[in-house]
C-alpha cells in the first residue's frame, strides 16, 4: 500500500533576475553563486553558466539549430545535456562549456535529467512519459526503469528533475506542481503546490513572453531551493512547508497535478 502524499506550499525567500529569453529546460546550482542552465527551442538552444545574484550569463555554448536542449546534470567535472524528441545528448567540459562529445541514450525522447551526486554511478532521465530511466553514468544507456505513480495511478509528463535530500523533485509539464518522488519505488511522496507563484508572477504584467513553470535547482550546502519557468524574467528562492493534508486538499492536488494522457512539450 502506497503512503498518502503530503501537500506542501511555499514562501518566497529571495528573487533574482532570470533571462526572459531563456526557455529553461534544465537548471543546476553548483557553488560560488553559480548556476548552469539548459535553454531550449530550435535555433535558440544553449548551455550557459549564470551568476545567481545578477542573472548575468558568464559564458554559453550554442547547440546546432536542429537540436532542442533539455535536461542537464553535472557528473565528474562534466555537464551532461539531453535533447528533445531524440536520444541524442551532449557532454561539455564544466569549466569552459566546450563540447566534448555526443552520446545516445537509446530513449525516444529527452526531458529531465538528474543524479544523486556528481560521482554517482547512475543518472536518472525522463522522456515525456511516466518513467524514471536509470542510466549507466559511463555508457549513458538505460539500466533499469521505475514507473512514477500516486495511489497506483500513473503520473505522466514527468519533466525537469532535481535530486533533493534523498528524493527526486520533478516538474510536471503544463502544471504548477512539483512531485516529490521516492527514487526506489517511484511513488509520489508529496506535492508542492506552486499555483499562486505562477499567478503572482503573471499578475506583475512585466513578463509578456512567460511560458510554463519549469526548472528546479538545489544548493545543498546552504539548503536553498530555486525555481523558475520557461522565459520567466525572475528566478525564485523558495522555502517549502507542509500544509493541510486532509482528503479534500489531496484530491485537489491530484486533480491539479496529475496530467491527462496528452503528449507535448
C-alpha positions in Angstrom: 0.0 0.0 0.0 1.4 3.4 -1.0 1.8 6.1 1.6 -0.5 9.1 1.2 1.4 12.0 -0.3 1.9 15.1 1.8 0.8 18.5 0.5 3.3 21.4 0.6 3.0 25.1 0.0 5.9 27.6 -0.2 7.1 31.1 0.7 9.4 33.2 -1.4 12.7 33.9 0.3 14.5 35.8 -2.4 14.0 36.9 -6.1 16.7 37.1 -8.7 16.9 38.2 -12.3 16.4 35.5 -14.9 17.0 36.0 -18.6 13.5 36.2 -20.2 14.9 34.9 -23.4 15.8 31.6 -21.8 13.3 28.7 -22.3 14.6 26.9 -19.2 14.7 23.2 -19.6 17.4 22.3 -17.0 18.9 24.1 -14.0 21.7 23.3 -11.6 23.4 25.1 -8.7 27.0 24.1 -8.2 28.8 26.5 -5.9 30.1 30.1 -5.5 26.9 31.9 -6.7 26.9 29.8 -9.9 24.0 28.3 -11.8 24.2 26.2 -15.0 21.2 26.3 -17.3 20.0 24.4 -20.4 17.9 26.7 -22.6 15.7 25.2 -25.2 13.9 25.9 -28.5 15.1 25.2 -32.0 17.7 27.8 -33.1 17.9 29.2 -29.6 19.2 26.3 -27.6 22.4 26.6 -25.5 24.1 25.7 -22.2 25.1 28.6 -20.1 26.9 29.5 -16.9 24.9 32.1 -14.9 25.8 34.4 -12.0 22.9 33.8 -9.4 23.0 37.2 -7.8 22.7 39.2 -11.1 21.4 36.7 -13.6 24.4 37.6 -15.8 25.4 35.0 -18.4 29.1 34.4 -17.8 29.6 32.1 -20.8 27.5 29.9 -23.1 27.7 27.4 -25.9 25.1 27.1 -28.6 23.6 23.9 -29.9 23.1 23.1 -33.6 19.9 24.7 -34.8 18.3 21.3 -35.3 18.6 20.4 -31.6 16.3 21.5 -28.8 18.1 21.5 -25.4 16.5 19.7 -22.5 17.6 18.3 -19.1 21.0 18.9 -17.5 23.2 17.2 -15.0 26.7 17.5 -13.5 28.9 14.4 -13.4 32.6 14.2 -12.6 33.6 17.6 -13.9 31.3 17.4 -17.0 27.9 18.8 -17.9 25.5 16.3 -19.5 22.7 17.6 -21.6 19.7 15.9 -23.2 17.8 17.0 -26.3 14.1 16.8 -27.2 12.5 14.1 -29.4 15.6 12.1 -29.7 18.0 10.1 -27.6 21.0 12.3 -28.5 22.8 14.4 -25.9 26.0 16.3 -25.4 28.8 16.3 -22.9 30.6 19.5 -22.1 33.6 20.5 -20.0 32.3 22.2 -16.9 34.9 25.0 -16.8 34.8 26.0 -20.4 31.5 24.6 -21.6 33.3 23.3 -24.6 31.6 20.4 -26.3 33.5 17.1 -25.7 31.3 14.5 -27.4 27.8 13.3 -28.3 26.1 10.3 -26.9 22.8 8.5 -27.4 20.6 7.1 -24.6 18.5 4.9 -26.9 15.4 6.6 -25.5 12.7 8.1 -27.8 13.0 11.5 -26.2 14.9 13.6 -23.7 13.2 15.6 -21.0 14.6 15.7 -17.4 18.0 14.6 -16.1 19.5 14.4 -12.6 21.7 12.3 -10.3 22.2 11.8 -6.6 25.8 13.2 -6.5 28.3 14.3 -9.1 30.1 10.9 -8.8 27.0 8.7 -8.9 27.2 5.5 -10.9 23.8 6.4 -12.4 21.9 9.3 -13.8 18.1 9.5 -13.9 16.3 10.7 -17.1 12.7 11.1 -18.2 11.3 11.0 -21.8 7.9 12.8 -21.6 6.1 9.7 -20.1 5.7 8.3 -16.6 9.0 6.5 -16.2 12.3 7.3 -14.4 15.1 5.8 -16.5 18.3 5.0 -14.7 21.3 5.4 -17.0 24.7 4.0 -16.5 26.9 7.1 -15.9 29.7 5.8 -18.1 27.7 4.5 -21.1 24.6 6.7 -20.6 22.4 3.7 -21.6 19.3 2.5 -19.8 20.0 0.1 -16.9 16.5 -0.1 -15.3 13.2 1.7 -15.3 10.9 2.8 -12.4 7.4 4.0 -13.1 6.1 7.1 -11.3 2.7 6.6 -9.5 0.4 8.1 -6.9 -2.0 5.7 -5.3 -1.5 3.4 -8.2 -2.3 6.0 -10.7 0.3 6.6 -13.4 1.9 10.1 -13.3 2.9 11.2 -16.7 4.7 14.2 -18.3 7.5 14.0 -15.7 9.7 16.8 -16.8 12.7 18.6 -15.3 14.3 16.8 -12.3 16.4 17.7 -9.2 17.7 15.4 -6.5 16.9 16.9 -3.1 17.6 15.2 0.2 17.0 11.7 -1.0 14.0 12.5 -3.2 13.6 13.3 -6.9 11.7 16.5 -7.3 10.0 16.8 -10.7 8.2 19.5 -12.6 5.0 18.1 -14.3 4.7 19.7 -17.7 1.7 22.0 -18.1 1.1 22.1 -14.3 2.2 24.4 -11.5 3.2 21.4 -9.3 6.3 19.7 -8.2 6.2 16.0 -7.4 8.5 14.7 -4.6 9.2 11.1 -5.8 10.8 8.2 -4.0 13.8 7.2 -6.2 13.5 3.5 -5.5 9.7 2.9 -5.8 8.7 5.8 -8.0 5.9 6.6 -5.6 5.0 10.3 -5.2 5.6 11.2 -1.5 4.5 14.8 -1.8 3.0 17.5 -4.0 4.4 21.0 -3.9 1.7 23.4 -5.0 3.1 26.5 -6.8 -0.1 27.7 -8.5 -0.1 31.1 -6.7 3.6 31.7 -7.6 2.7 31.5 -11.3 -0.4 33.6 -10.8 1.5 36.3 -8.9 4.3 36.3 -11.4 1.8 36.7 -14.3 0.0 39.5 -12.4 3.0 41.7 -12.5 2.5 42.1 -16.2 6.2 42.7 -16.9 6.9 39.3 -18.5 4.7 39.0 -21.6 6.6 36.1 -23.0 6.4 33.9 -20.0 5.6 30.2 -20.5 5.0 27.4 -18.0 6.7 26.8 -14.7 9.8 24.7 -15.2 13.3 24.2 -13.7 14.4 23.4 -10.1 17.8 23.8 -8.7 19.2 23.0 -5.2 22.1 24.4 -3.2 23.0 21.5 -1.0 25.5 23.5 1.1 23.0 26.2 2.1 19.8 24.2 1.7 18.3 26.6 -0.8 15.7 25.7 -3.5 15.3 27.7 -6.6 12.5 27.6 -9.2 11.7 29.5 -12.4 10.0 29.0 -15.7 10.4 29.0 -19.4 11.1 32.6 -20.5 10.4 33.9 -17.0 12.2 37.1 -16.0 12.7 36.0 -12.4 14.1 33.1 -10.5 12.7 32.5 -7.0 14.4 31.0 -4.0 11.6 29.3 -2.1 11.1 27.6 1.3 8.7 24.7 1.1 6.5 23.9 4.1 3.9 21.3 4.8 0.3 22.4 4.7 -3.2 20.8 5.2 -3.2 17.1 4.4 -7.0 16.4 4.5 -8.7 14.4 1.9 -10.1 17.4 0.1 -6.6 19.0 -0.2 -5.2 15.8 -1.5 -8.0 15.4 -4.1 -7.4 19.0 -5.3 -3.7 18.4 -5.6 -4.2 15.2 -7.6 -6.6 16.9 -9.9 -4.3 19.9 -10.5 -1.0 18.0 -10.6 -1.5 14.7 -12.4 -1.6 15.5 -16.1 -4.1 13.9 -18.5 -2.7 11.5 -21.1 -1.8 14.0 -23.7 1.6 14.5 -25.3 3.6 17.6 -25.9 6.5 19.7 -24.5 
